Amino acid sequence: MQEFLVILIQCSISMSLVTLVYAAIMPILSKRYTARWNYIVWLLIAIGWIFPFWLWIDLPFLQIFDKSIAFVHSTINVIPVYVGGAINKQETAFLWWLFAGVWGLGVVSTLLYHILRHYRFVKFVDRWSEPLTDTRALEILNRLKTELGIKKHIRLSTCKGVTYPMLVGFFRPAILLPPIKSSVDIFSMILKHELIHFKRHDLWYKAVIVVATAFHWFNPVVYIMAKAVVEQCEISCDALVVKNVDFQQRIKYGEAIIKFIRNGKNSRTTLANNFYGGKTSMKNRLSSIVDLSQKKNGAFILCMTLVGMLISGGALTAVANSNVTEVVAGPHNSVIDDHEVSRLKEALSDLSVDKADGEAQMSDTFVTWSYYNDGDVEEDDSEVAHFKKLLQQLYNNKKLK
């Protein structure tokens, strides 16, 4: 559990850095790169909050773990004991499990909040929605499904309880429309918007966002990420809707969105695609709709973001591993010179193993280290030699080369 929580904290810190940096440069990137690629990058960042890529991607620049240190830390689970006080392993374990309990309670509470909220919304919709029977509307829906290559049945309903169009339903998808009349062209664009959400599986991506916020509920930066993903989801969807549309139609489409927002902006569920995302998001969205400039492919930004995630995560792991090495090696934080290294090596000859409690202790003129082995200490001299070799590796790595 301790190892899992350490990885979780490292992941939270590294992804906070990546999120804040990308959010800071987003205004510049949105002017140069297509909304589609900006959305993909944000999805990659969202996934990075859940799965720390650097743990299993083997790249040369991630070879930051010294094998001897990793072996010592993972094999004998060294716990430092300093002169003047000892660390109680039971108390340490209790604290880690306490932290795990608090974290787990937050995860469960967050997930239950979103699940129950969505469940209540679905029940509300089932009660107040009515299937749309207008022939013209159904023809437009079928035509758009054919254009987008969608074969799955999607219900089209009107609902007095919603104030703007939205797509709901993971397994039984439905497009909900408010009781507001609009022209055929605008109606087609609105339906296309929701069908694009379905084709891109945006509802499932929103579920990923919910999981990410649940895992890192204690980190306020994760909510910045969640809001940015939702905003880019809508902007990228709008870009596909107005891709081959003239400027006047873009204006009408933007006006239709404003009309829906004025009708009401409260959302009852997170697990649905809807039109509103806040004043700033709406401003960015409307600006994107009327933007006719040519944008670049964002594959380079995607690759750079992935590299940034790997480097930030790997660097934090290196720092954490370095701290472990310093703690295991002793309380000295300064660079050890050749004379001190020589004294440490000479002190290895005084190493002894207490057969009763499995304690390996080495004394020097200026400090005393104690190491506890979780396993049983063998009754032969090979165990002593083994401990000497491991400690020798520790001190050699303490020397900064």
C-alpha positions in Angstrom: 0.0 0.0 0.0 2.9 2.4 0.8 4.3 1.9 -2.7 1.0 2.5 -4.3 0.4 5.7 -2.4 3.9 7.0 -3.2 3.3 6.3 -6.9 -0.1 8.1 -6.6 1.5 11.2 -5.1 4.3 11.2 -7.7 1.7 10.9 -10.4 -0.4 13.7 -9.0 2.6 16.1 -8.7 4.0 15.3 -12.1 0.6 15.6 -13.9 -0.1 18.8 -12.1 3.0 20.3 -13.6 2.1 19.0 -17.1 -1.5 20.3 -16.7 -0.5 23.7 -15.5 2.1 24.2 -18.2 -0.2 23.0 -21.0 -3.1 25.2 -19.7 -0.8 28.2 -19.6 0.3 27.8 -23.2 -3.1 26.7 -24.4 -4.2 30.2 -25.7 -1.2 30.2 -28.0 -1.6 26.6 -29.2 -5.3 27.1 -29.9 -4.4 29.8 -32.5 -1.9 27.6 -34.3 -3.2 24.0 -34.0 -6.5 22.4 -34.8 -9.1 21.9 -32.0 -9.1 18.2 -32.7 -5.4 17.8 -31.7 -5.8 20.1 -28.7 -8.6 17.8 -27.5 -6.5 14.7 -28.1 -3.6 16.1 -26.1 -5.9 16.9 -23.2 -7.3 13.4 -23.3 -3.7 12.1 -23.1 -3.1 14.2 -20.1 -6.4 13.0 -18.5 -5.3 9.4 -19.0 -1.9 10.2 -17.5 -3.6 11.2 -14.3 -4.8 7.6 -14.0 -2.0 5.6 -15.6 1.6 6.8 -14.8 3.2 6.0 -18.2 6.8 6.2 -17.0 6.4 3.1 -14.8 6.3 0.7 -17.7 7.7 2.6 -20.7 11.3 1.6 -21.1 13.3 4.5 -22.6 17.0 5.3 -22.3 16.5 8.6 -20.6 14.3 6.9 -17.9 17.1 4.7 -16.8 17.5 6.7 -13.6 17.4 4.0 -11.0 20.6 2.6 -9.8 20.2 -1.2 -9.9 22.1 -1.7 -6.6 19.9 0.8 -4.8 16.8 -0.6 -6.3 17.9 -4.1 -5.3 18.6 -3.1 -1.7 15.3 -1.1 -1.4 13.1 -3.8 -2.9 14.9 -6.9 -1.5 15.7 -6.2 2.1 13.3 -3.2 2.6 15.8 -1.1 4.5 14.4 1.1 7.2 16.8 3.7 8.7 17.3 4.0 12.4 19.2 7.0 13.6 21.1 7.6 16.9 18.8 9.2 19.4 15.5 7.6 18.2 14.0 4.6 16.4 11.2 4.3 13.8 8.4 2.0 14.9 7.5 -0.1 11.9 4.0 -0.8 13.2 3.3 2.9 13.7 4.6 3.7 10.2 2.5 1.0 8.6 -0.5 2.3 10.6 0.0 5.8 9.2 0.2 4.5 5.6 -3.0 2.5 6.0 -4.6 5.6 7.6 -3.7 7.7 4.6 -4.9 4.9 2.3 -8.3 4.9 4.1 -8.7 8.6 3.8 -7.8 8.5 0.1 -10.1 5.5 -0.5 -13.0 7.3 1.3 -12.5 10.3 -1.0 -12.5 8.1 -4.1 -15.6 6.2 -3.2 -17.4 9.4 -2.2 -16.5 11.2 -5.4 -17.6 8.2 -7.6 -20.8 7.7 -5.7 -21.6 11.4 -6.0 -21.3 11.3 -9.8 -23.0 7.9 -10.2 -26.0 8.8 -8.0 -26.3 12.2 -9.7 -26.3 10.6 -13.1 -28.8 7.9 -12.0 -31.2 10.6 -10.8 -30.9 12.5 -14.0 -31.6 9.4 -16.1 -34.7 8.7 -14.0 -35.8 12.3 -14.5 -35.3 12.2 -18.2 -37.2 8.9 -18.6 -40.1 10.4 -16.8 -40.3 13.7 -18.7 -39.0 13.0 -22.2 -41.1 12.1 -25.2 -40.0 10.5 -28.4 -39.8 12.9 -31.3 -42.2 11.8 -34.0 -41.7 14.6 -36.5 -41.0 12.9 -39.8 -38.7 15.7 -41.1 -36.6 15.6 -37.9 -36.2 11.8 -38.1 -35.2 12.1 -41.8 -32.5 14.6 -40.9 -31.3 12.3 -38.1 -31.0 9.3 -40.4 -29.3 11.3 -43.1 -26.7 12.6 -40.7 -26.1 9.1 -39.3 -25.4 7.9 -42.8 -23.0 10.7 -43.5 -21.1 9.9 -40.3 -21.2 6.2 -40.7 -23.3 5.5 -37.6 -25.3 2.4 -37.6 -26.4 2.1 -34.0 -29.9 3.2 -33.1 -30.0 6.5 -31.4 -33.2 7.8 -29.9 -34.4 11.3 -30.5 -36.5 12.8 -27.8 -37.8 16.1 -26.5 -37.6 16.8 -22.8 -39.0 19.7 -20.9 -36.4 19.2 -18.1 -33.4 20.1 -20.3 -32.6 23.6 -21.6 -30.1 22.7 -24.4 -29.4 19.6 -26.6 -27.4 16.8 -25.0 -26.3 13.2 -25.6 -27.0 10.8 -22.8 -26.7 7.0 -22.4 -23.7 4.8 -22.6 -25.5 1.7 -23.9 -28.8 3.2 -25.0 -27.8 6.5 -26.5 -30.4 9.2 -26.9 -30.3 12.9 -28.0 -32.4 15.1 -25.8 -33.8 18.3 -27.2 -35.4 21.2 -25.3 -38.8 22.4 -26.5 -37.3 25.2 -28.6 -38.0 25.7 -32.3 -35.1 26.3 -34.8 -34.6 26.4 -38.5 -33.8 23.2 -40.5 -30.2 24.2 -41.0 -29.5 25.0 -37.4 -31.4 21.8 -36.3 -29.2 19.8 -38.6 -26.0 21.3 -37.2 -27.2 20.7 -33.6 -28.0 17.0 -34.3 -24.6 16.6 -36.1 -22.9 18.1 -33.0 -24.4 15.4 -30.8 -23.9 12.6 -33.3 -20.2 13.5 -33.5 -20.0 13.2 -29.7 -21.4 9.7 -30.1 -19.1 8.7 -32.9 -16.0 9.9 -30.9 -17.2 8.1 -27.7 -17.0 11.4 -25.8 -19.3 10.0 -23.1 -16.8 7.3 -22.2 -14.0 9.9 -22.2 -16.0 11.9 -19.7 -16.2 8.7 -17.5 -12.4 8.6 -17.7 -12.3 12.2 -16.4 -14.6 11.3 -13.5 -12.2 8.5 -12.6 -9.2 10.8 -12.7 -10.9 13.4 -10.5 -11.9 10.6 -8.1 -8.4 9.2 -7.9 -6.9 12.7 -7.3 -9.8 14.3 -5.4 -7.3 16.0 -3.0 -5.5 17.8 -5.9 -7.3 21.0 -7.1 -5.3 20.9 -10.4 -7.2 17.8 -11.5 -10.4 19.9 -11.7 -8.6 22.4 -13.9 -7.7 19.5 -16.2 -11.3 18.2 -16.2 -12.8 21.6 -17.1 -10.2 22.0 -19.9 -11.0 18.6 -21.4 -14.8 19.4 -21.5 -14.1 22.7 -23.1 -11.9 21.3 -25.8 -14.4 18.5 -26.3 -17.1 21.0 -27.3 -14.8 23.2 -29.3 -13.4 20.3 -31.3 -16.9 19.1 -31.9 -18.0 22.5 -33.1 -15.0 22.6 -35.5 -16.2 19.5 -37.2 -19.8 20.7 -37.4 -18.8 24.0 -39.1 -15.9 22.6 -41.2 -17.5 23.2 -44.6 -20.0 25.9 -43.6 -19.8 29.5 -44.7 -19.4 32.4 -42.3 -23.1 33.4 -42.1 -24.0 29.8 -41.1 -21.3 29.9 -38.4 -22.8 33.1 -37.0 -26.3 31.5 -36.9 -24.9 28.4 -35.2 -23.3 30.6 -32.6 -26.5 32.5 -32.1 -28.4 29.2 -31.6 -25.9 28.2 -28.9 -26.4 31.6 -27.1 -30.1 31.1 -27.4 -29.9 27.7 -25.6 -27.6 29.1 -22.9 -30.1 32.0 -22.2 -32.8 29.5 -21.8 -30.9 27.8 -19.0 -27.5 26.6 -18.1 -27.8 24.2 -15.1 -26.6 20.7 -15.8 -27.9 17.8 -13.7 -25.2 15.3 -14.6 -21.5 15.2 -15.5 -21.8 12.1 -17.6 -23.5 13.8 -20.5 -22.4 16.1 -23.4 -24.1 19.4 -23.2 -23.8 22.9 -24.6 -22.7 24.9 -21.6 -19.3 25.1 -19.9 -19.1 28.5 -18.3 -18.7 32.1 -19.5 -15.0 31.8 -20.4 -15.5 28.5 -22.1 -18.4 29.9 -24.1 -16.3 32.9 -25.2 -13.6 30.6 -26.4 -16.1 28.3 -28.1 -17.8 31.1 -30.0 -14.5 32.6 -31.0 -13.5 29.2 -32.4 -16.8 28.8 -34.4 -16.2 32.0 -36.3 -12.4 31.4 -36.8 -11.7 30.8 -40.4 -7.9 30.7 -40.2 -6.0 27.6 -41.3 -4.6 25.5 -38.4 -1.7 23.1 -38.2 -1.6 19.4 -37.4 -0.9 19.0 -33.7 0.9 15.6 -33.8 4.2 17.3 -32.7 2.5 18.9 -29.6 1.1 15.4 -28.8 4.5 13.9 -28.9 6.1 16.7 -26.9 3.3 16.4 -24.2 4.0 12.6 -23.9 7.7 13.2 -23.6 7.0 15.9 -20.9 4.8 13.5 -19.0 7.5 10.8 -19.1 10.3 13.2 -18.1 8.3 14.8 -15.3 7.2 11.5 -13.8 10.7 9.9 -14.2 12.4 12.9 -12.7 10.1 12.8 -9.6 10.8 9.1 -9.3 14.5 9.8 -9.5 14.3 12.5 -6.8 12.3 10.2 -4.5 14.7 7.4 -5.1 17.6 9.7 -4.4 16.0 10.7 -1.1 15.6 7.1 -0.2 19.3 6.6 -0.9 20.3 9.5 1.3 18.1 8.3 4.1 19.4 4.8 3.9 23.0 5.9 3.7 22.8 8.1 6.7 21.9 11.6 7.8 24.7 13.4 5.9 23.3 15.5 3.1 26.6 17.0 1.9 28.9 15.5 -0.7 31.1 12.9 0.8 34.8 13.4 0.0 37.4 10.7 -0.7 38.6 10.7 2.9 35.0 10.1 4.3 34.4 7.4 1.8 37.6 5.7 2.8 36.5 5.8 6.5 33.1 4.4 5.6 34.8 1.5 3.8 37.1 0.8 6.7 34.1 0.8 9.0 32.6 -2.1 7.1 35.0 -4.4 8.8 33.1 -3.7 12.1 29.8 -4.8 10.6 28.0 -7.4 12.7 24.7 -9.2 12.5 22.6 -9.8 15.6 21.1 -13.3 15.1 18.3 -12.6 17.5 16.5 -9.7 15.9 18.1 -9.6 12.4 19.8 -6.2 12.9 22.9 -5.3 10.9 24.8 -2.5 12.6 27.9 -0.6 11.6 29.6 2.0 13.7 31.9 4.8 12.7 33.5 7.6 14.6 31.0 10.1 13.6 27.7 8.2 13.0 26.0 4.9 13.6 23.6 3.3 11.1 21.3 0.4 11.8 19.4 -1.6 9.1 16.6 -4.1 9.7 16.0 -7.0 7.4 12.3 -8.1 7.0 13.4 -11.7 6.3 15.1 -14.2 8.7 18.8 -13.9 9.1 20.6 -17.1 8.2 22.8 -18.8 10.7 26.0 -18.7 8.6 28.6 -16.1 7.6 27.3 -15.7 4.1 24.5 -13.4 5.3 27.1 -11.2 6.9 29.0 -11.0 3.6 25.8 -10.4 1.8 25.0 -7.4 4.0 28.6 -6.1 3.6 28.2 -6.2 -0.1 24.9 -4.3 -0.1 26.2 -1.7 2.2 29.3 -1.3 0.1 27.1 -0.6 -2.9 25.2 2.0 -0.9 28.3 3.9 0.1 29.8 3.7 -3.4 26.6 5.3 -4.7 26.7 8.0 -2.1 29.9 9.2 -3.6 28.8 11.7 -6.3 30.7 11.0 -9.4 
